[in-house]
Amino acid sequence: MTQSKAPSCCPPQRVGAPLQPAVPLRSGGGRVLRGRENAVLIKGGTALVGTARPQIPDDGENPLRKVTVKSFRIGATTVTNAEFARFIEDTGYVTEAERFGWSFVFWSQVPKEYGHTQGVLHAQWWRRVDGATWCAPQGPGTEAACLPDHPVVHMSWNDASTYADWAGGRLPTEAEWEHAARAGQGDVMFPWGDWLPDDTGFFPCNIWQGRFPEKNSAADGYLATAPARSFAPNENGLYNLVGNVWEWTSDSFKIRSLKKPVKERLAGMKGYKTAKGGSFLCHQSYCFRYRIAARIGNSPDSTTTHQGVRVVWPD
């Protein structure tokens, strides 16, 4: 098993592990809408994607451009553990973390009694934990950490897509996600505007406070995930679009304007998918990706303790 270098606190990639055949879903029949009644209508029209003020240009945050999107409905929150449990009960689906037998867990979340765990090269805070899954997020014996109202984690892109299809929806495009997050504010950094979170007094989202990766003061109240419906929503009524957990989109990871070093980095990222929003591990000093235009790419089979999913449905 080989594991690739991870970009700061962002999700590490699962590399070199052969995929087993996907376990088929039990239930069949017609398409049923599940959760759409609690979704928020986002009017279509001209949407902004990217930014004229990139903070991490090599991620492809710029340029700022305009695209047209149709009206759609999007979950007010990411999918919760309670919602995902209903999906598992209905379908018998087995997630990729369960089929691989392990997932990535942030070092401070790993129970001490586990002893030695394998780390990721150049990002030792990411540990391979055997038995870590959505229902035991830090590993075997941590089922109590699978709180019903918290976002489901250890979601691969394949898991997320399967859940969205079961719910009668799909994953958002990057343009839809940014359009919903901006709520008509233009080229702003965050769903609430441009006011930067800090470590002492302004906590609009669930991110890291302190010195990454050694010390998180949890001044915002959370060392790991917060409830999916927490902190103030944006003007569209959407919760935790930035911070808390990364959210998969349907888009492949592409960068419009490429420099030679970026092209070389992307050479090994064929087939990667785009995720948005950052997570509870983000901090401006190390991983300033809890912004609307920020983005990462990851392999569709990768799973971590801070990767989740939000669903969209047709209007």
C-alpha positions as CSV (number, residue, x, y, z in Angstrom):
1,M,0.0,0.0,0.0
2,T,1.4,3.4,-1.0
3,Q,-0.1,6.7,0.1
4,S,0.6,10.0,-1.7
5,K,1.7,13.3,-0.4
6,A,-1.4,15.2,1.0
7,P,-1.8,19.0,0.4
8,S,-1.8,20.3,4.0
9,C,-5.0,19.5,5.9
10,C,-6.8,18.6,2.7
11,P,-7.9,15.0,2.0
12,P,-5.1,12.6,1.2
13,Q,-5.5,10.4,-1.8
14,R,-6.0,6.7,-1.7
15,V,-3.3,5.4,-4.1
16,G,-2.3,2.0,-5.2
17,A,-5.2,0.1,-3.6
18,P,-7.1,-2.1,-6.1
19,L,-10.9,-1.4,-6.1
20,Q,-13.2,-4.3,-5.4
21,P,-16.4,-4.5,-7.3
22,A,-19.1,-2.2,-5.9
23,V,-21.7,-3.9,-3.8
24,P,-25.1,-3.6,-5.5
25,L,-28.0,-1.9,-3.9
26,R,-30.8,-4.1,-2.6
27,S,-33.8,-2.0,-3.5
28,G,-34.9,-1.3,-7.0
29,G,-37.9,0.4,-8.5
30,G,-38.6,3.9,-9.6
31,R,-36.8,7.1,-8.6
32,V,-37.9,8.4,-5.2
33,L,-37.1,11.9,-4.0
34,R,-35.7,11.7,-0.4
35,G,-34.9,14.9,1.4
36,R,-36.0,17.2,-1.4
37,E,-38.9,18.6,0.7
38,N,-36.3,20.2,3.0
39,A,-34.1,21.5,0.2
40,V,-33.7,25.2,-0.7
41,L,-34.7,26.5,-4.1
42,I,-31.9,28.4,-5.9
43,K,-33.0,30.5,-8.8
44,G,-31.1,30.0,-12.0
45,G,-29.4,32.7,-14.2
46,T,-25.9,34.0,-14.4
47,A,-23.6,32.6,-11.9
48,L,-20.1,33.5,-10.9
49,V,-17.4,30.8,-10.7
50,G,-13.9,31.4,-9.4
51,T,-12.5,34.7,-8.2
52,A,-10.5,37.8,-9.3
53,R,-8.7,37.6,-5.9
54,P,-7.1,34.1,-5.8
55,Q,-5.4,33.0,-2.6
56,I,-4.1,29.7,-4.0
57,P,-3.9,30.2,-7.8
58,D,-2.3,26.8,-8.4
59,D,-5.6,25.2,-7.3
60,G,-7.4,26.9,-10.3
61,E,-9.4,29.4,-8.2
62,N,-9.1,32.1,-11.0
63,P,-10.1,33.6,-13.3
64,L,-13.5,34.9,-12.2
65,R,-16.0,33.9,-15.0
66,K,-19.7,33.9,-15.6
67,V,-21.7,30.8,-16.5
68,T,-25.4,30.1,-16.8
69,V,-27.2,27.7,-14.4
70,K,-30.7,26.4,-14.3
71,S,-32.8,26.6,-11.2
72,F,-32.3,23.8,-8.7
73,R,-32.9,22.7,-5.2
74,I,-30.0,22.0,-2.8
75,G,-29.9,20.5,0.7
76,A,-29.9,23.1,3.4
77,T,-27.3,20.9,5.1
78,T,-24.9,18.2,4.2
79,V,-26.2,14.7,4.6
80,T,-26.3,13.7,8.2
81,N,-25.4,10.3,9.9
82,A,-29.1,9.8,10.5
83,E,-30.0,10.3,6.9
84,F,-27.2,8.1,5.7
85,A,-28.2,5.3,8.1
86,R,-31.7,5.3,6.5
87,F,-29.9,4.8,3.1
88,I,-27.9,1.9,4.4
89,E,-30.9,0.3,6.0
90,D,-32.9,0.6,2.7
91,T,-30.2,-0.5,0.3
92,G,-27.6,-2.6,2.1
93,Y,-24.9,-0.5,0.5
94,V,-21.3,-1.1,1.6
95,T,-19.2,2.1,1.6
96,E,-15.7,2.1,0.0
97,A,-14.0,2.6,3.4
98,E,-15.7,-0.6,4.6
99,R,-14.7,-2.5,1.5
100,F,-11.1,-1.3,1.6
101,G,-11.1,-2.0,5.4
102,W,-9.6,1.3,6.4
103,S,-9.8,5.1,6.0
104,F,-7.8,8.2,6.9
105,V,-8.3,9.8,10.3
106,F,-6.7,13.0,11.6
107,W,-4.0,12.1,14.2
108,S,-5.7,13.8,17.3
109,Q,-8.9,11.8,16.6
110,V,-7.2,8.4,16.7
111,P,-7.8,6.7,20.0
112,K,-4.6,6.3,22.0
113,E,-5.2,2.6,22.6
114,Y,-4.7,1.9,18.9
115,G,-1.0,2.3,19.3
116,H,1.1,2.8,16.1
117,T,-0.7,3.7,12.9
118,Q,0.7,4.3,9.4
119,G,0.9,8.0,8.4
120,V,0.9,9.8,5.0
121,L,4.3,10.8,3.7
122,H,4.9,14.6,4.3
123,A,1.6,14.8,6.1
124,Q,2.0,12.6,9.2
125,W,-1.1,14.0,10.8
126,W,-3.1,11.8,8.4
127,R,-3.2,8.3,9.8
128,R,-4.5,5.1,8.2
129,V,-6.9,3.5,10.7
130,D,-8.2,0.0,10.0
131,G,-12.0,-0.2,10.6
132,A,-12.6,3.6,10.3
133,T,-16.0,4.1,8.5
134,W,-18.9,6.4,8.5
135,C,-20.5,4.6,11.5
136,A,-17.2,4.4,13.5
137,P,-15.5,7.6,12.3
138,Q,-12.3,7.3,14.4
139,G,-12.1,3.5,14.1
140,P,-13.6,0.5,15.9
141,G,-15.1,1.3,19.2
142,T,-15.9,4.9,18.3
143,E,-19.5,4.3,17.2
144,A,-20.6,6.9,19.8
145,A,-18.9,9.6,17.7
146,C,-21.4,8.9,14.9
147,L,-23.8,11.5,16.1
148,P,-27.2,11.5,14.3
149,D,-27.3,15.3,13.5
150,H,-23.6,15.6,12.4
151,P,-22.5,15.3,8.8
152,V,-21.7,11.8,7.6
153,V,-18.0,11.4,6.9
154,H,-15.6,9.0,5.2
155,M,-17.6,9.5,2.0
156,S,-15.8,8.7,-1.2
157,W,-17.1,10.4,-4.4
158,N,-18.5,7.1,-5.4
159,D,-20.4,6.7,-2.1
160,A,-21.6,10.3,-2.4
161,S,-22.9,9.8,-5.9
162,T,-24.6,6.5,-5.0
163,Y,-26.4,8.2,-2.0
164,A,-27.5,11.2,-4.2
165,D,-28.9,8.8,-6.8
166,W,-30.9,6.9,-4.1
167,A,-32.2,10.3,-2.9
168,G,-33.5,11.0,-6.4
169,G,-30.9,13.8,-6.8
170,R,-27.3,14.2,-7.8
171,L,-24.1,16.0,-6.7
172,P,-24.0,19.7,-7.4
173,T,-21.7,21.1,-10.1
174,E,-19.0,23.5,-9.0
175,A,-20.9,26.3,-10.6
176,E,-24.2,25.4,-8.7
177,W,-22.3,25.1,-5.4
178,E,-20.7,28.5,-5.8
179,H,-23.9,30.1,-7.0
180,A,-25.8,28.8,-4.0
181,A,-22.9,29.9,-1.6
182,R,-22.6,33.4,-2.9
183,A,-26.3,34.2,-2.6
184,G,-26.1,37.1,-4.9
185,Q,-23.2,38.8,-3.2
186,G,-20.7,38.7,-6.0
187,D,-17.0,37.9,-5.7
188,V,-16.9,37.5,-2.0
189,M,-14.6,35.2,-0.1
190,F,-17.2,33.6,2.2
191,P,-20.9,32.9,2.3
192,W,-21.3,35.8,4.8
193,G,-19.1,38.3,2.9
194,D,-15.4,39.1,3.2
195,W,-15.0,39.3,7.0
196,L,-12.2,36.9,7.9
197,P,-12.7,34.4,10.8
198,D,-10.1,34.6,13.5
199,D,-8.9,32.6,16.5
200,T,-10.4,34.7,19.3
201,G,-13.7,36.3,18.6
202,F,-15.3,35.8,15.1
203,F,-16.5,32.2,14.6
204,P,-18.9,32.1,11.6
205,C,-18.0,28.5,10.7
206,N,-16.3,25.4,12.1
207,I,-12.6,25.6,11.3
208,W,-9.3,25.3,13.2
209,Q,-8.2,27.8,15.8
210,G,-4.6,27.7,17.0
211,R,-1.4,26.2,15.5
212,F,-2.0,23.5,12.9
213,P,-1.6,20.6,13.3
214,E,-0.4,20.6,17.0
215,K,-3.0,22.6,18.9
216,N,-6.6,23.4,18.2
217,S,-8.1,25.6,20.9
218,A,-11.6,24.7,19.7
219,A,-12.7,28.3,20.4
220,D,-15.6,27.9,18.1
221,G,-16.8,25.0,20.2
222,Y,-15.8,22.0,18.1
223,L,-12.6,19.9,17.8
224,A,-14.1,17.9,15.0
225,T,-17.4,18.1,13.1
226,A,-20.2,20.4,14.3
227,P,-23.9,19.5,13.8
228,A,-24.9,19.9,10.1
229,R,-27.4,22.6,11.0
230,S,-25.2,24.9,13.1
231,F,-23.7,28.4,12.8
232,A,-25.6,31.0,10.9
233,P,-26.9,30.1,7.4
234,N,-26.1,32.2,4.4
235,E,-28.8,34.4,2.8
236,N,-30.1,31.4,0.9
237,G,-30.6,29.5,4.1
238,L,-27.7,27.0,3.6
239,Y,-25.7,25.9,6.6
240,N,-21.9,25.2,6.8
241,L,-21.0,25.7,3.2
242,V,-17.5,26.4,4.3
243,G,-15.7,24.6,7.2
244,N,-17.0,21.5,8.9
245,V,-16.6,18.9,6.0
246,W,-15.5,19.0,2.4
247,E,-18.4,18.6,-0.1
248,W,-18.0,16.6,-3.3
249,T,-19.2,18.0,-6.6
250,S,-20.0,16.2,-9.8
251,D,-17.1,18.0,-11.7
252,S,-13.8,16.6,-12.7
253,F,-10.8,18.5,-11.3
254,K,-9.5,20.8,-14.0
255,I,-7.5,24.0,-14.0
256,R,-8.1,26.6,-16.7
257,S,-4.7,28.4,-16.8
258,L,-1.8,26.0,-16.2
259,K,1.8,26.7,-15.4
260,K,4.4,24.0,-16.0
261,P,4.7,22.9,-12.3
262,V,0.9,22.7,-12.1
263,K,0.7,20.6,-15.2
264,E,3.2,18.2,-13.7
265,R,1.2,18.0,-10.5
266,L,-2.0,17.3,-12.4
267,A,-0.4,14.6,-14.5
268,G,-1.1,12.1,-11.7
269,M,-4.6,13.4,-11.0
270,K,-6.5,12.1,-14.0
271,G,-10.0,11.1,-13.1
272,Y,-10.0,13.2,-9.9
273,K,-13.1,15.0,-8.7
274,T,-13.6,18.5,-7.3
275,A,-14.5,19.1,-3.7
276,K,-15.6,22.4,-2.2
277,G,-15.9,24.2,1.1
278,G,-12.9,23.2,3.3
279,S,-13.4,21.5,6.7
280,F,-12.9,21.8,10.5
281,L,-9.2,21.3,9.9
282,C,-8.7,24.5,7.7
283,H,-6.8,27.5,9.0
284,Q,-5.6,30.6,7.1
285,S,-2.0,29.9,8.1
286,Y,-1.9,26.5,6.5
287,C,-4.9,25.6,4.4
288,F,-6.9,28.7,3.4
289,R,-9.5,26.7,1.5
290,Y,-12.6,27.5,3.5
291,R,-13.6,30.1,0.9
292,I,-16.2,30.0,-1.9
293,A,-13.7,29.9,-4.8
294,A,-11.3,27.4,-3.0
295,R,-11.2,23.9,-4.4
296,I,-9.3,20.7,-4.3
297,G,-9.1,17.5,-6.4
298,N,-9.1,14.0,-5.1
299,S,-9.5,10.5,-6.4
300,P,-13.1,9.3,-6.4
301,D,-12.3,6.4,-4.0
302,S,-10.6,8.5,-1.3
303,T,-12.1,8.7,2.1
304,T,-11.3,10.7,5.3
305,T,-12.8,11.8,8.5
306,H,-13.7,15.2,7.0
307,Q,-15.3,14.3,3.6
308,G,-19.1,14.6,3.3
309,V,-21.8,15.2,0.7
310,R,-24.6,17.6,-0.1
311,V,-27.3,16.8,-2.6
312,V,-29.1,18.8,-5.3
313,W,-32.4,18.0,-7.0
314,P,-34.2,19.4,-10.1
315,D,-36.5,22.4,-9.4
